[in-house]
Amino acid sequence: MKSYAAVDLGASSGRVIVGRVGPGTLELVEAHRFVNRPVRVPEGLRWDVLALYAGVLDGLRAAGQVDSVGIDSWAVDYGLLDADGALLGNPVHYRDARTEGVAQKVWTSVPVAELYAATGSQYAPFNTLYQLAAARDTRQLAAAQRLLLIPDLLTYWLTGEAGTELTNASTTQLIDPRTRDWAHDIARRLDIDLGLFAPLRRPGDPAGVLRAEVLEETGLTGPVPVTTVGSHDTASAVAAVPAVDERFAYICTGTWSLAGLELDAPVLSEESRAANFTNELGLDGTVRYLRNIMGLWLLQECVRAWGNPELGDLLRAAAGAPGLRSVVDAGDAAFLAPGRMPERIAEACRASGQPVPGTPGEVTRCILDSLALAHRRAVADAQRLAGHSVDAVHIVGGGTRNALLCQLTADACGLSVVAGPAEAAALGNVLVQARAHGLVGDRTDMRRLLARTQPLTRYEPTGDPGAWRAAESRLSDVR
């Protein structure tokens, strides 16, 4: 048995989880969990990255002696360093308003169709490319000598070595998914200096060892290597899908829902661009062909607005509310910003001529029905656009604990849903470390080990498929 520390950072919390791996054995123990609370300052919304780093150090201290450390996090955001390697201000949050209207300006230099054909990246207003365009004339960017994506920044602080992990870099809209290298022509035309980025690393590559000061802070005995993992948390989560063959779709659920397929090559057609699918890079040369859906953010924001009632009570009330009475587009950018989420959902229902949900239970049911409908559309569209049929949908991540959402997704998709593991990102993180150190084999071996060791729940489709088709048609009429 060997022990690996997976640092897994989400949009609202971070945790350090210890994975113990041996022949036929895979166990997780949570060592430490901490809040990730963005801060609104006069200049905008920022990540409290020093608090995150302190949480990582506390977690490594709680984890005890480990054989390796790996870090994954959300995508697109970054920190800027000066010539001495010091951080130039707190990283900007992807929900900050600075990128509003920026994409349209970028498209005057590189038309959107050309941008997609070169990078395969879906349009999202917060992509790193648009963040850099928004920051172009700032003194901070002018002073920067290095740009590190969030997990690479924390790795740099742990080891003193800088790199840019590829699966996360593929979310910047600056990577060519065919060559798995930088899209140099796009960067040149947009006057983006790729020299700001550290050299590319791939999952499994060494990322240095913990610095002496980190060892002293955490009480660990060195040398402790840091291993590059799929540092975009979705890349780690997809690596932990316990599928038995290639005919599967996945939905990584949490603050976002990321629904799609694992492919051998990108899909760069104009039809794919119009459907807003992205081609992100995964483990072992794979492509994560997926659509971003607003996810449980909708419910999280409602719960916050309601004063944090018990989630179990809300879900029970939702289960008793009429299904598909009202639905909203769970991919609509109108729901991206925080605040007033119940009112915004009500406004969307009212504008589309649907009944306005009145109680928290009815709003919750509207959200879950809408997410299941968005899952249905994404899975169907991905199969059609990629020419890749599936027999089952694997749901991984925090949404696996929401039995109602899992059942509604099975009903909406008309496919078997296999839910689990809940800690997919941490498991993928751990398994890539273990593989780099020779304890497990290829992706197939990793997934077989997951299927044998992790609790999974199967949901079969029920109800009238016509009701979902009608709801989908209703939503299409609105769009």
Residue pairs with C-beta under 8 A, 6 or more apart in sequence:
1 20
1 21
1 22
1 25
2 20
2 21
2 22
2 67
2 434
2 437
2 439
3 18
3 19
3 20
3 21
3 63
3 64
3 65
3 66
3 67
4 18
4 19
4 20
4 21
4 66
4 67
4 68
4 69
4 70
4 227
4 429
4 430
4 433
4 434
5 16
5 17
5 18
5 19
5 31
5 59
5 60
5 63
5 66
5 68
5 69
5 70
6 16
6 17
6 18
6 19
6 70
6 72
6 229
6 425
6 426
6 427
6 429
6 430
6 433
7 14
7 15
7 16
7 56
7 59
7 60
7 69
7 70
7 71
7 72
7 151
7 154
7 429
8 14
8 15
8 16
8 17
8 72
8 73
8 233
8 236
8 423
8 425
8 426
8 429
9 36
9 52
9 71
9 72
9 73
9 74
9 150
9 151
9 154
9 233
10 36
10 73
10 74
10 233
10 254
10 255
11 36
11 74
11 254
11 255
12 35
12 36
12 37
12 255
12 300
13 33
13 34
13 35
13 36
14 33
14 34
14 35
14 36
14 52
14 55
14 56
14 59
15 30
15 31
15 32
15 33
15 34
15 59
15 426
16 30
16 31
16 32
16 55
16 56
16 58
16 59
16 60
16 62
16 63
17 28
17 29
17 30
17 31
17 423
17 426
17 430
18 28
18 29
18 30
18 31
18 63
18 64
18 66
19 26
19 27
19 28
19 426
19 427
19 429
19 430
19 431
19 433
19 434
20 26
20 27
20 28
20 29
21 430
21 431
21 434
21 439
21 440
22 439
24 449
24 452
24 453
25 453
26 427
26 430
26 431
26 449
26 450
26 453
26 454
27 453
28 423
28 426
28 427
28 430
31 59
31 62
31 63
31 64
32 55
32 58
32 59
32 62
32 63
34 51
34 52
34 55
34 58
34 59
36 47
36 48
36 51
36 52
36 55
37 48
37 51
38 45
38 46
38 47
38 48
38 93
38 95
39 45
39 46
39 47
39 48
39 90
40 46
41 90
44 92
44 93
44 96
44 97
44 98
45 92
45 93
45 95
45 96
45 97
46 89
46 90
46 91
46 92
46 93
46 96
47 77
47 90
47 91
47 92
47 93
47 150
48 90
49 79
49 87
49 90
49 91
49 150
49 153
49 154
50 90
52 154
53 154
53 157
56 71
56 154
56 158
57 214
57 217
57 218
60 66
60 69
60 214
60 218
60 220
61 217
61 218
61 219
61 220
64 220
65 220
65 221
66 220
66 224
67 224
67 225
67 433
67 437
68 224
68 225
68 226
68 227
68 433
68 436
68 437
69 158
69 210
69 224
69 225
69 226
69 227
69 433
70 226
70 227
70 228
70 229
70 231
70 429
70 430
70 432
70 433
71 151
71 154
71 155
71 158
71 226
71 229
71 231
71 429
72 151
72 229
72 230
72 231
72 232
72 233
72 235
72 236
72 425
72 428
72 429
73 150
73 151
73 154
73 168
73 231
73 232
73 233
74 94
74 150
74 232
74 233
75 149
75 168
75 171
75 232
75 233
75 234
76 94
76 124
76 126
76 127
76 128
76 131
76 149
76 171
76 172
77 91
77 92
77 93
77 94
77 128
77 131
77 149
77 150
78 91
78 128
78 131
78 147
78 148
78 149
78 150
78 153
79 87
79 88
79 91
79 147
79 148
79 150
79 153
80 87
80 88
80 89
80 140
80 141
80 143
80 144
80 146
80 147
81 87
81 88
81 144
81 145
81 146
81 147
81 148
81 156
82 88
82 143
82 144
82 145
83 145
85 146
85 156
87 153
88 140
88 143
88 144
89 140
91 150
91 153
92 98
92 131
92 135
94 126
94 131
95 126
95 336
95 337
95 338
97 337
98 131
98 134
98 135
99 125
99 126
99 130
99 131
99 133
99 134
100 125
102 125
102 130
102 133
102 134
103 112
103 123
103 125
103 130
105 133
106 115
106 129
106 130
106 133
106 190
107 115
109 189
109 190
110 118
110 186
110 189
110 190
112 123
112 273
113 270
113 273
115 121
115 173
115 186
116 122
116 268
116 270
116 272
116 273
117 268
117 273
118 176
118 183
118 185
118 186
119 173
119 174
119 175
119 176
119 177
119 183
119 186
119 279
120 177
120 266
120 267
120 268
120 278
120 279
120 287
121 127
121 129
121 170
121 171
121 172
121 173
121 278
121 279
121 280
122 273
122 276
122 277
122 278
122 291
122 292
123 276
124 278
124 292
125 333
125 336
127 171
127 172
127 173
128 149
128 171
128 172
128 173
128 174
129 172
129 173
129 174
129 186
129 190
129 192
130 173
132 141
132 192
133 190
133 192
135 141
136 191
144 196
145 196
146 162
146 196
146 198
147 196
147 197
148 156
148 162
148 164
148 198
149 164
149 165
149 168
149 169
149 172
149 231
151 165
151 168
151 231
152 162
152 163
152 164
152 165
152 168
152 198
152 231
155 161
155 163
155 207
155 208
155 226
155 228
155 231
156 162
158 208
158 210
158 211
158 214
158 226
159 207
159 208
159 209
159 210
159 211
159 226
160 208
160 211
161 207
161 208
162 198
162 199
163 198
163 199
163 200
163 201
163 205
163 207
163 228
164 197
164 198
164 199
164 200
164 201
165 200
165 201
165 202
165 203
165 228
165 229
165 230
165 231
165 232
166 175
166 180
166 200
166 201
166 202
166 203
166 281
167 203
167 230
167 231
167 232
167 235
167 280
167 281
167 282
167 283
168 231
168 232
168 235
169 175
169 197
169 200
169 281
170 177
170 232
170 279
170 280
170 281
171 232
171 278
171 280
173 186
174 182
174 183
174 186
174 187
174 192
174 194
175 181
175 182
175 183
175 281
176 182
176 183
177 266
177 268
177 279
177 280
177 281
177 287
178 265
178 266
178 268
180 281
180 285
181 200
182 194
182 197
182 200
184 194
186 192
187 193
187 194
201 207
201 228
202 228
203 228
203 229
203 230
203 231
203 235
203 239
203 283
203 432
204 227
204 228
204 229
204 432
204 435
204 436
205 227
205 228
205 436
206 225
206 226
206 227
206 228
206 436
207 225
207 226
207 227
207 228
208 225
208 226
209 222
209 223
209 224
209 225
209 226
210 218
210 220
210 222
210 223
210 224
210 226
212 222
214 220
215 221
215 222
215 224
227 432
227 433
227 436
227 437
229 236
229 428
229 429
229 432
229 433
230 236
230 238
230 239
230 282
230 283
230 428
230 429
230 432
232 280
233 425
234 252
234 258
234 280
234 288
234 290
234 425
235 280
235 281
235 282
235 283
235 288
235 428
236 424
236 425
236 426
236 427
236 428
236 429
236 432
237 252
237 396
237 397
237 424
237 425
237 428
238 250
238 252
238 262
238 282
238 283
238 288
238 396
238 424
238 428
239 282
239 283
239 428
239 431
239 432
239 443
239 446
240 396
240 421
240 424
240 425
240 427
240 428
240 431
240 446
240 447
240 450
241 248
241 250
241 262
241 394
241 396
241 424
241 447
241 450
242 394
242 418
242 420
242 421
242 447
242 450
242 451
242 454
242 456
243 250
243 392
243 394
243 447
244 447
244 448
244 451
246 262
247 389
247 390
247 391
247 392
248 261
248 262
248 390
248 391
248 392
248 393
248 394
249 259
249 260
249 261
249 379
249 382
249 383
249 390
249 392
249 393
249 394
249 415
250 259
250 260
250 261
250 262
250 393
250 394
250 395
250 396
251 257
251 258
251 259
251 375
251 378
251 379
251 393
251 394
251 395
251 396
251 399
251 409
252 258
252 259
252 396
252 397
252 424
252 425
253 295
253 296
253 395
253 396
253 397
253 398
253 399
253 400
253 402
253 405
254 295
254 296
254 397
254 398
254 399
255 295
255 296
255 297
255 300
256 292
256 293
256 294
256 295
256 297
257 292
257 293
257 294
257 295
257 296
257 330
257 371
257 374
257 375
257 399
258 288
258 290
258 291
258 292
258 293
258 295
259 290
259 291
259 293
259 374
259 375
259 378
259 379
259 382
260 277
260 288
260 289
260 290
260 291
260 378
260 379
260 382
261 289
261 290
261 382
261 383
261 386
261 388
261 390
262 282
262 286
262 287
262 288
262 289
263 286
263 287
263 289
263 386
263 388
264 285
264 286
264 287
265 287
266 279
266 287
266 289
267 277
267 279
267 289
267 385
267 386
268 279
269 385
271 385
272 385
275 291
275 381
275 385
276 291
276 292
276 331
277 289
277 290
277 291
277 381
277 382
277 385
278 288
278 289
278 290
278 291
278 292
279 287
279 288
279 289
280 287
280 288
280 290
281 287
281 288
282 288
283 428
283 432
283 443
284 442
284 443
289 382
289 385
289 386
290 378
290 382
291 331
291 378
291 381
291 382
292 331
293 330
293 331
293 371
293 374
293 375
293 378
294 330
294 331
294 332
294 335
294 336
294 371
294 374
295 330
295 371
295 399
296 371
296 398
296 399
296 402
297 335
298 330
298 335
298 341
298 345
298 367
298 370
298 371
299 314
299 364
299 367
299 368
301 338
301 339
301 341
302 341
302 342
302 345
302 360
302 363
302 364
302 367
303 309
303 311
303 314
304 341
305 339
305 340
305 341
305 342
306 342
306 360
309 360
314 360
314 361
314 364
315 364
315 402
315 404
316 361
317 359
317 360
317 361
317 362
317 364
317 365
318 361
318 362
318 364
318 365
318 368
318 404
319 365
319 404
320 361
321 357
321 359
321 361
321 362
321 364
321 365
322 365
323 365
323 369
323 408
323 463
323 467
324 369
324 467
324 468
324 470
324 471
325 354
325 355
325 357
325 362
325 365
325 366
325 369
326 349
326 354
326 355
326 356
326 357
326 366
326 369
327 354
327 366
327 369
327 370
327 373
327 471
327 474
327 475
328 335
328 345
328 348
328 349
328 352
328 366
328 367
328 370
328 475
329 348
329 370
329 374
329 475
329 478
329 479
330 367
330 370
330 371
330 373
330 374
331 374
332 348
334 344
334 348
335 341
335 344
335 345
342 360
342 363
345 357
345 363
345 366
345 367
346 356
346 357
346 363
349 355
349 356
349 357
349 366
350 356
351 478
352 474
352 475
352 478
354 474
357 363
357 365
357 366
368 402
368 404
368 405
368 408
369 408
369 471
371 405
371 408
371 409
372 405
372 408
372 409
372 411
372 412
372 413
372 468
373 412
373 468
373 471
373 472
373 475
375 393
375 409
375 412
375 413
376 409
376 412
376 413
376 468
376 472
377 472
379 390
379 393
379 413
379 415
380 413
382 388
383 389
383 390
390 415
391 415
391 416
392 415
392 416
392 417
392 418
393 409
393 410
393 413
393 415
393 416
393 417
393 418
394 417
394 418
394 419
395 406
395 409
395 417
395 418
395 419
395 420
396 419
396 420
396 421
396 422
396 424
397 422
397 424
397 425
398 422
399 405
399 406
400 406
400 419
400 420
400 421
400 422
400 457
401 422
403 457
403 459
406 417
406 419
406 457
406 459
407 417
407 459
407 462
409 417
409 459
410 416
410 417
410 459
410 460
410 461
410 462
411 461
411 462
411 463
411 465
411 468
412 468
413 461
414 461
414 465
414 468
415 461
416 458
416 459
416 460
416 461
417 458
417 459
418 456
418 457
418 458
418 459
419 456
419 457
419 458
419 459
420 454
420 455
420 456
420 457
421 427
421 450
421 454
421 455
421 456
427 450
427 454
431 440
431 446
431 449
431 450
434 440
435 441
435 442
435 446
440 446
440 449
